[in-house]
Every structure is written in C-alpha cells, then in structure tokens.
Amino acid sequence: MKVIGNTEQFDKMALRYDSPERIQIANIISEAMRDKITVGERVKAMDFGCGTGLIGLNLHDEFDEWVFVDASKEMLKQVDEKLAVLPINARTLQIDLENTTAEQEHFSCIVMSQVLLHIQDYQSVLKKLLDLLAPGGQLLIADFDENPNVQSDLVHPGFDRSKLASGLEDLGLEEVAAEIIYQADNLFMKQRAALFLMSGFKQA
C-alpha cells in the first residue's frame, strides 16, 4: 500500500472543509481531548495536521500558546483567517514532517486528529513529534480503529490500538492508554467506524 500525504487534495478541499459533519466530529474529539488533558505545564501546544484548526481552536483556552501545523498551505490560510479575528496567542507553520525535520521547539502538548491515516511512515513522524514534546508533555491522538473493509491506496485502514500503543511505548511514551470516543455508520471511507482517543506522556 502506498499511502501519501494527499496535500494537493487537501489544498483543494480547504475552502469547503468545514462541513457540519466535520465540525460535529471535531467537537466530539476536542471535548474528549479536553477531558484527557492532565499535563501540568500548559505553556505551548501544537495542533499537528491541523487542517482548518477545528481541534486546536476548540481547545485554545487550555494552553498559553498554540502552533497550528499542516503540510497544506491552503488549510493554513483558513486557520490564519480564523486567527485574525480571535484574541488567541497562536501562529501557523507549514511543514511536511514526513519529509523534513522541524526546528526544535518544546511543546507541553501535541494533539492530532485523523492525521496518521494519511502518513505512510507514521512511526517516523511520531518519533519526530516526540522529539518536540517537552519532558512530561502529553501526546493525544484521535484516529480510527482498524477496519478490514477499508481498501485504499491513499489511507491506512485504521489502526490496531494495541500495536499503535506498543509503538509509542517503544518510542519512549509512558502511561499510554486508549478508549473509543465515538462510532457511527459511514464515518470512515463510507464504512461504519470507531474513533479512539489515545494518550501518553513523555518521561519527565
């Protein structure tokens, strides 16, 4: 399977991305994340693969500063337009972390929602993200359970939670845990799917 970042497709989708369905799912995910955020230091957070910023903007009051990161410049334009009228300490950063390395910053928390699906070598990207996580920092991942009915060259068919958790632990994350936060018909590639939220902490 060749999974690509789909950056060009997301550039084309940016103007119409915020559909009622996507906003509803983002609200469910961000509220589940809010309940799980337990990191002590809440200085700076990253919304990785942010799209139009739906998750990070919902959680803006949880941290002093936000960085919205995406490979799609058109998605980030939508975030910039939102930030222009909001009193939020935030900025955008365009970077393809699969093919390059970010400048060293340290984040109290990194959130990502339905992002790993689009990354071929997601373990490599997770390693780079953990390098940016401050000691004691928290990683929150929302994504789909593995579904054998999903057959695509563009996305992974979801993830085995136990394998993903083991991979994160191998990278040095601690207290890794996951739970299903939402499930519905036609949720992922026109299939019934379950969304999980996985959380872990970098060793302090």
C-alpha positions as CSV (number, residue, x, y, z in Angstrom):
1,M,0.0,0.0,0.0
2,K,1.3,3.4,-0.9
3,V,-0.1,6.0,1.5
4,I,0.5,9.6,0.5
5,G,0.0,12.8,2.4
6,N,-2.7,14.0,0.0
7,T,-1.5,17.6,0.3
8,E,-2.8,18.6,-3.1
9,Q,-6.2,17.1,-2.3
10,F,-6.4,18.9,1.0
11,D,-5.4,22.2,-0.7
12,K,-8.4,21.8,-3.0
13,M,-10.7,20.9,-0.1
14,A,-9.7,23.8,2.2
15,L,-12.5,26.2,1.3
16,R,-15.2,23.7,1.8
17,Y,-13.6,21.6,4.6
18,D,-15.7,22.9,7.5
19,S,-18.9,20.9,6.8
20,P,-21.4,20.5,9.5
21,E,-20.4,16.8,9.8
22,R,-16.7,17.6,10.2
23,I,-17.5,20.3,12.8
24,Q,-19.6,17.9,14.7
25,I,-16.9,15.2,14.8
26,A,-14.2,17.8,15.7
27,N,-16.4,19.0,18.6
28,I,-16.7,15.4,19.9
29,I,-12.9,14.8,19.6
30,S,-11.9,18.1,21.1
31,E,-14.2,17.7,24.1
32,A,-12.8,14.1,24.7
33,M,-9.3,15.6,24.5
34,R,-10.2,18.3,26.9
35,D,-11.3,15.7,29.4
36,K,-8.0,13.9,29.0
37,I,-5.6,16.8,29.2
38,T,-3.8,16.4,32.5
39,V,-0.3,17.7,31.7
40,G,0.9,20.1,34.5
41,E,2.7,22.6,32.3
42,R,0.3,24.2,29.9
43,V,2.6,26.7,28.1
44,K,2.6,25.8,24.4
45,A,0.6,23.2,22.4
46,M,0.7,22.0,18.8
47,D,-2.3,21.0,16.6
48,F,-0.4,18.7,14.2
49,G,-2.1,18.1,10.8
50,C,-4.5,20.8,11.9
51,G,-6.5,21.2,8.7
52,T,-8.6,24.3,9.3
53,G,-7.8,24.3,13.0
54,L,-11.1,22.9,14.4
55,I,-9.5,20.9,17.2
56,G,-6.9,23.4,18.4
57,L,-9.3,26.3,18.2
58,N,-11.8,24.4,20.4
59,L,-9.0,23.9,22.9
60,H,-7.4,27.3,22.7
61,D,-8.1,28.2,26.3
62,E,-6.2,25.1,27.6
63,F,-2.7,26.5,26.8
64,D,-1.0,29.8,26.7
65,E,0.1,29.5,23.1
66,W,-0.8,27.3,20.1
67,V,1.1,26.4,16.9
68,F,-1.1,25.1,14.1
69,V,1.0,22.8,11.8
70,D,0.0,21.4,8.4
71,A,1.6,20.5,5.1
72,S,-1.3,22.2,3.2
73,K,-0.8,25.9,2.8
74,E,-4.5,26.4,1.8
75,M,-5.7,24.8,5.0
76,L,-3.4,27.1,7.0
77,K,-4.8,30.1,5.1
78,Q,-8.2,29.1,6.6
79,V,-6.6,28.9,10.1
80,D,-5.0,32.3,9.6
81,E,-8.3,33.9,8.6
82,K,-9.9,32.5,11.8
83,L,-7.0,33.7,14.0
84,A,-7.2,37.2,12.5
85,V,-10.5,37.7,14.3
86,L,-9.8,35.8,17.5
87,P,-7.9,37.0,20.6
88,I,-5.7,33.9,20.7
89,N,-1.9,33.7,21.1
90,A,-1.3,31.4,18.1
91,R,0.5,31.1,14.8
92,T,0.6,28.7,11.8
93,L,3.5,26.7,10.5
94,Q,3.6,24.9,7.1
95,I,5.8,21.8,7.2
96,D,5.7,18.3,5.8
97,L,7.1,16.5,8.7
98,E,7.2,13.2,6.8
99,N,9.9,14.5,4.5
100,T,11.7,17.1,6.7
101,T,12.5,17.9,10.3
102,A,11.0,20.7,12.3
103,E,13.1,23.3,14.1
104,Q,13.5,22.4,17.7
105,E,10.6,23.8,19.9
106,H,9.3,22.2,23.0
107,F,5.6,21.7,23.4
108,S,3.6,20.9,26.6
109,C,1.1,19.0,24.5
110,I,0.7,17.8,20.9
111,V,-2.8,16.9,19.6
112,M,-3.6,15.2,16.3
113,S,-6.9,14.1,14.9
114,Q,-7.3,11.7,11.9
115,V,-3.8,12.5,10.7
116,L,-1.8,9.3,10.9
117,L,-4.2,7.7,8.3
118,H,-2.5,9.9,5.7
119,I,1.1,9.3,6.6
120,Q,2.9,6.3,5.1
121,D,5.8,6.1,7.6
122,Y,3.8,7.3,10.6
123,Q,6.3,5.8,13.1
124,S,9.0,8.1,11.8
125,V,6.7,11.1,12.1
126,L,5.7,10.1,15.7
127,K,9.3,9.9,16.6
128,K,9.9,13.5,15.3
129,L,6.9,14.7,17.2
130,L,8.0,13.1,20.5
131,D,11.4,14.9,20.0
132,L,9.4,18.1,20.1
133,L,7.4,17.2,23.2
134,A,8.8,18.6,26.4
135,P,9.6,16.2,29.3
136,G,6.4,15.4,31.0
137,G,4.5,16.6,27.9
138,Q,1.3,14.8,26.6
139,L,0.5,13.4,23.2
140,L,-3.1,13.0,22.2
141,I,-4.1,11.0,19.1
142,A,-7.6,10.6,17.7
143,D,-8.0,8.2,14.9
144,F,-9.9,5.2,13.6
145,D,-9.9,1.6,14.7
146,E,-8.5,-0.8,12.1
147,N,-11.2,-1.8,9.6
148,P,-10.6,-4.6,7.1
149,N,-13.4,-3.3,4.9
150,V,-11.4,-0.2,4.1
151,Q,-9.3,-0.8,1.0
152,S,-7.5,2.3,-0.3
153,D,-4.1,3.3,-1.7
154,L,-4.5,6.7,-0.1
155,V,-5.1,6.0,3.6
156,H,-4.3,3.3,6.2
157,P,-7.4,1.2,7.1
158,G,-7.3,2.5,10.6
159,F,-5.1,1.2,13.4
160,D,-4.7,-1.7,15.8
161,R,-4.8,0.2,19.1
162,S,-2.5,-2.2,20.9
163,K,0.1,-2.1,18.2
164,L,0.0,1.6,18.0
165,A,0.3,1.9,21.8
166,S,3.3,-0.5,21.8
167,G,5.0,1.5,19.1
168,L,4.5,4.7,21.2
169,E,5.9,2.9,24.2
170,D,8.9,1.8,22.1
171,L,9.5,5.5,21.3
172,G,9.5,6.3,25.0
173,L,6.0,7.3,25.8
174,E,4.6,6.3,29.1
175,E,1.1,5.7,30.6
176,V,-0.2,5.0,27.1
177,A,-4.0,4.3,27.1
178,A,-6.8,4.5,24.6
179,E,-10.6,4.4,24.5
180,I,-13.4,4.6,22.0
181,I,-15.0,8.0,22.0
182,Y,-17.4,7.8,19.0
183,Q,-18.7,5.3,16.4
184,A,-21.2,5.6,13.6
185,D,-22.2,4.4,10.1
186,N,-20.5,5.9,7.1
187,L,-17.9,7.5,9.3
188,F,-14.7,6.4,7.6
189,M,-14.4,5.6,3.8
190,K,-18.2,5.0,3.7
191,Q,-17.9,2.3,6.4
192,R,-19.0,2.0,9.9
193,A,-16.1,3.0,12.1
194,A,-15.0,3.7,15.7
195,L,-12.9,6.7,16.7
196,F,-10.5,6.2,19.5
197,L,-8.5,8.7,21.6
198,M,-5.0,7.6,22.7
199,S,-3.0,9.5,25.3
200,G,0.5,9.2,26.7
201,F,3.2,11.2,28.4
202,K,6.9,11.8,27.6
203,Q,9.2,10.7,30.5
204,A,9.8,13.7,32.8
